[in-house]
Amino acid sequence: MIRASKPFRWLISTMVLGLLLLCVGPPAFISAATTEKVTIKVNGEVIKMTEPVYAREGRLYVPAALAYEFGANASWDNDNEELTIHTALNDKVVLGNRVPVVYFNGVRYVMDALPFMADGRLYIPVREFAQILHANLNTNAGGDVLDFTIVKPEVTATNYGWAQISKATGATLAELLERNGLNTNTAVASVAGTKIKVVIPAFFNNPAESYTDTEFQLLAKITMVEAGYEGYEGQLAIANVILNRVKNPKFPDTIRDVIYSGRQFPPAHNGLLDKSKPNASVLRAVKDALNGKNNVGNSVYFFNPNVSKGEFWSSMDVIVTIGHHSFAK
């Protein structure tokens, strides 16, 4: 993308981010997305696109590099497939490939649509993209024009404080406090000249389920024992089977109880689990699984089809096979 008035800045930014993402392959579900011819405007200026806008399941997705046009900076962590955006208003946003949880100023929320990789670039749902960058988004009747307007923070003044700004913007006081990183239970004084961010991301209504470091480490240890020799996708799959069991009423409702009950996880009873030392790939897979990234659907069993034989295993509904394991329900 190149804005006519700033061709070199945008071109260089896009090339750098594109090269950082280049070695990451697109997910399988990209086949369900289609490219759309869309005109993008930022504060009334047309942005010339070199990347497509994608449509998937009724949602539009824009390339993350568009954030540069909003005064933001971005950096890509290739090892963890995570993009960190530092916005013009000093917000820090971390997005992962196919991960529904977004870290917004260190707080975890769940988006209702997944960022994904295509053509070496990360694509973000357009509504969330606008809200993250503190912008309003309007579309024309045909849906082929995305018109972004960057929203300036409100500034408090005499007789124009938090309560008045809440009324003027339609955001509740609690939403404004959360958006500005303040405790929603704390009374705030209206100090003149205070800048207040007023665009509230929709995902603020959907905080992510928390987990403890103990749960994280335990899940990582069992994943390492069961799939340390597998690739990242195989490790992600094992972690998800355990989390699926936690959600399934037929199994215990905690990570620890799932791992230590029954016979699915012998390492929990023979000492191997205690000796387990998760590697970087496992730690990433477990973090992504806890953040909602799922590649096995609602599977609650896994087995090696070359080892596990018999009617019990053959009668299962296998959803996917990854590496040496089949994942079933």
C-alpha positions in Angstrom: 0.0 0.0 0.0 1.3 3.5 -0.8 -0.2 6.8 0.1 0.6 9.1 -2.8 2.0 11.7 -0.4 4.3 9.2 1.4 5.3 6.6 -1.0 8.7 5.7 0.3 7.8 5.5 4.0 4.9 3.1 3.3 6.7 1.0 0.7 9.7 0.4 3.0 7.4 -0.4 6.0 5.4 -2.8 4.0 8.5 -4.5 2.5 10.1 -4.9 5.9 7.0 -6.4 7.5 6.3 -8.6 4.5 9.8 -10.0 4.6 9.5 -10.7 8.3 6.3 -12.7 7.7 7.4 -14.3 4.4 8.5 -17.6 5.9 5.2 -18.3 7.6 2.8 -20.4 5.5 -0.9 -19.5 5.2 -3.3 -21.6 7.3 -5.5 -24.2 5.7 -8.6 -22.2 6.2 -7.3 -19.4 3.9 -8.8 -21.4 1.1 -12.2 -20.3 2.4 -11.3 -16.7 2.0 -11.7 -14.6 -1.2 -10.0 -11.4 -2.3 -12.1 -8.3 -2.6 -11.7 -5.1 -4.6 -12.0 -2.5 -2.0 -11.1 1.2 -1.8 -9.6 2.2 1.5 -9.6 5.7 2.8 -7.9 7.1 5.9 -9.1 10.6 6.9 -10.5 11.1 3.5 -7.3 10.1 1.6 -7.4 7.1 -0.7 -4.7 4.5 0.1 -3.3 2.7 -3.0 -3.4 -1.0 -2.2 -0.7 -3.5 -3.3 -2.2 -6.2 -1.0 -5.8 -7.5 -1.3 -8.5 -7.2 1.2 -9.9 -10.6 2.1 -13.5 -11.7 2.9 -14.2 -14.8 4.9 -17.5 -15.9 6.5 -19.0 -12.5 5.9 -16.1 -10.5 7.5 -13.5 -8.3 5.8 -9.8 -8.5 6.8 -7.1 -5.9 6.1 -3.4 -6.4 6.1 -1.8 -5.4 9.4 0.7 -3.2 7.7 -2.1 -0.7 7.1 -1.5 0.3 10.7 1.4 2.4 9.6 -1.1 4.8 8.0 -2.5 5.4 11.4 0.8 6.4 12.9 1.5 3.0 14.4 4.6 0.9 14.4 4.7 -2.9 14.1 7.1 -5.7 14.7 6.9 -9.4 13.9 8.0 -12.3 16.1 8.6 -15.1 13.6 9.3 -17.7 16.2 5.9 -17.2 17.9 4.0 -15.9 14.8 3.0 -12.8 16.8 2.6 -9.2 15.6 3.1 -6.4 18.1 1.5 -3.0 17.2 2.5 0.1 19.1 -0.3 2.7 18.3 0.0 6.4 18.0 -1.8 6.7 21.3 0.7 4.4 23.1 -1.4 1.3 23.2 0.4 -2.0 22.8 -1.5 -4.7 21.0 -0.3 -8.3 20.4 -2.0 -10.5 17.8 -1.2 -14.1 16.9 -1.7 -16.1 13.7 -5.1 -18.0 14.1 -5.2 -17.0 17.7 -8.5 -15.5 18.9 -7.1 -13.9 22.1 -5.6 -10.4 21.7 -3.3 -8.8 24.3 -4.4 -5.2 24.6 -2.1 -3.3 27.0 -1.3 -6.6 28.7 -5.0 -7.6 29.2 -6.3 -10.7 27.4 -9.5 -10.4 25.4 -11.2 -12.8 22.9 -12.0 -11.6 19.4 -14.9 -13.1 17.5 -12.8 -13.6 14.3 -9.3 -14.9 13.9 -6.3 -13.0 12.4 -4.7 -15.2 9.7 -1.7 -15.4 7.4 -1.9 -15.0 3.6 0.8 -14.3 1.1 3.3 -13.7 3.9 1.2 -11.1 5.7 -1.0 -11.1 8.8 -4.6 -10.1 8.2 -6.8 -8.6 10.9 -10.7 -8.3 11.0 -11.4 -4.8 9.8 -13.7 -3.8 12.7 -11.2 -4.8 15.3 -8.5 -3.2 13.3 -10.2 0.1 13.3 -11.0 0.0 17.0 -7.5 -1.0 17.9 -6.2 2.0 16.0 -8.8 4.4 17.7 -10.7 5.0 14.5 -14.2 4.9 13.3 -15.1 2.8 10.2 -17.8 3.5 7.7 -18.7 1.6 4.6 -20.7 2.5 1.6 -23.9 0.7 0.6 -22.0 -1.7 -1.7 -19.4 -2.5 0.9 -16.5 -1.8 -1.5 -15.3 1.4 0.3 -13.7 1.2 3.8 -13.6 4.8 5.1 -11.5 5.1 8.3 -11.6 8.3 10.4 -9.0 8.5 13.1 -10.6 9.7 16.3 -8.7 12.2 18.5 -8.9 11.6 22.3 -11.4 13.8 24.2 -9.7 16.4 26.4 -11.2 17.3 29.8 -11.9 20.9 30.7 -13.9 22.9 33.2 -17.4 21.4 33.2 -16.3 18.8 30.7 -15.1 15.7 32.7 -15.5 12.0 32.6 -19.2 12.0 33.1 -19.8 14.6 30.3 -17.5 12.7 27.9 -19.3 9.5 28.7 -22.6 11.1 27.8 -21.2 12.7 24.7 -19.6 9.5 23.3 -22.2 7.0 24.4 -19.6 4.9 26.3 -20.2 4.1 29.9 -17.9 5.4 32.5 -16.7 1.9 33.3 -15.8 1.4 29.6 -13.9 4.7 29.4 -11.9 3.8 32.5 -11.0 0.4 31.2 -10.1 1.8 27.8 -7.7 4.2 29.5 -6.2 1.6 31.7 -7.8 2.7 35.0 -9.5 0.6 37.6 -13.2 0.6 36.9 -13.9 0.7 40.7 -11.9 3.8 41.3 -13.4 7.2 41.4 -11.6 9.6 39.0 -11.2 13.3 39.3 -11.6 15.4 36.2 -8.3 17.1 35.9 -8.4 19.7 33.1 -6.3 18.8 30.1 -6.5 15.0 30.5 -6.7 13.2 27.2 -9.3 10.4 27.2 -9.4 7.6 24.6 -13.0 7.0 23.6 -13.1 4.3 21.0 -14.0 1.1 22.8 -13.0 -2.2 21.1 -15.9 -4.6 20.9 -13.8 -7.3 22.4 -13.7 -5.5 25.7 -17.0 -7.2 26.3 -15.3 -10.6 26.0 -12.4 -11.0 28.4 -10.4 -14.2 28.0 -10.6 -16.9 30.6 -7.7 -16.7 33.0 -5.2 -19.4 33.8 -2.5 -19.8 36.4 1.2 -20.3 35.8 0.9 -23.6 37.6 -1.7 -24.7 35.0 0.5 -23.4 32.2 3.5 -25.3 33.4 1.6 -28.5 34.0 0.0 -28.5 30.6 3.4 -27.7 29.0 5.1 -30.6 30.8 2.5 -33.2 29.7 2.6 -31.9 26.2 6.4 -32.2 26.1 6.2 -35.8 27.3 3.5 -36.8 24.9 4.6 -34.7 21.8 7.9 -33.2 22.4 9.2 -35.0 19.3 6.3 -33.8 17.2 6.2 -30.4 15.4 4.3 -27.4 16.7 1.0 -28.4 15.2 1.2 -31.8 16.9 2.0 -30.2 20.2 -0.8 -27.7 19.9 -3.2 -30.7 19.2 -2.2 -32.5 22.4 -2.7 -29.4 24.5 -6.1 -28.9 23.0 -7.2 -32.4 23.7 -6.6 -31.8 27.4 -8.4 -28.4 27.3 -11.3 -30.0 25.4 -11.6 -32.5 28.2 -11.8 -29.7 30.8 -14.8 -28.3 28.9 -16.4 -31.7 28.4 -18.8 -32.9 31.2 -17.6 -36.5 30.8 -14.2 -35.5 32.2 -12.8 -33.6 35.2 -13.1 -29.8 34.9 -9.5 -28.8 35.7 -6.2 -29.3 33.8 -4.6 -31.0 36.7 -7.5 -33.5 37.3 -7.7 -34.3 33.6 -4.0 -35.1 33.5 -3.9 -37.2 36.7 -7.1 -39.1 36.2 -7.6 -42.2 34.2 -5.1 -44.0 32.0 -4.7 -41.7 29.0 -1.6 -40.1 30.5 0.8 -42.7 32.1 3.6 -40.1 32.4 1.6 -38.5 35.2 1.9 -41.6 37.2 5.4 -43.0 36.4 7.5 -40.0 37.2 8.2 -38.8 33.6 5.9 -35.8 34.0 7.8 -34.5 36.9 11.1 -34.7 35.0 9.7 -33.0 31.9 11.4 -29.8 30.6 9.3 -28.2 27.9 11.1 -26.7 24.9 10.3 -23.4 23.2 8.0 -25.0 20.7 5.9 -26.7 23.4 5.7 -23.5 25.4 4.4 -21.6 22.4 1.9 -24.4 21.5 0.5 -24.4 25.1 0.2 -20.6 25.3 -1.6 -20.6 21.9 -3.9 -23.4 23.0 -4.8 -21.6 26.2 -5.4 -18.5 24.1 -8.0 -20.5 22.0 -6.0 -21.7 19.0 -7.4 -25.1 18.1 -6.5 -27.5 15.3 -8.4 -30.6 16.5 -12.0 -29.4 16.9 -13.6 -31.0 19.9 -11.4 -34.1 20.0 -11.0 -35.6 23.5 -8.8 -38.5 22.6 -5.5 -39.0 20.8 -3.7 -42.2 19.9 -0.9 -43.5 17.6 -2.8 -45.7 15.1 0.3 -47.8 14.5 0.5 -48.7 18.2 -3.1 -48.5 19.6 -5.2 -51.3 18.2 -8.5 -52.8 19.1 -12.2 -52.1 18.9 -12.1 -49.1 21.3 -9.7 -47.1 19.1 -11.1 -48.3 15.8 -14.6 -47.3 16.7 -13.6 -43.6 17.3 -14.6 -40.8 15.0 -11.2 -39.5 13.9 -11.2 -35.8 13.2 -7.6 -35.3 12.1 -4.3 -37.0 12.1 -1.2 -34.8 12.8 2.2 -36.4 12.9 2.1 -39.7 14.7 -1.2 -39.1 16.4 -4.9 -39.4 15.4 -7.3 -37.1 17.2 -10.8 -38.3 17.8 -14.0 -37.9 19.8 
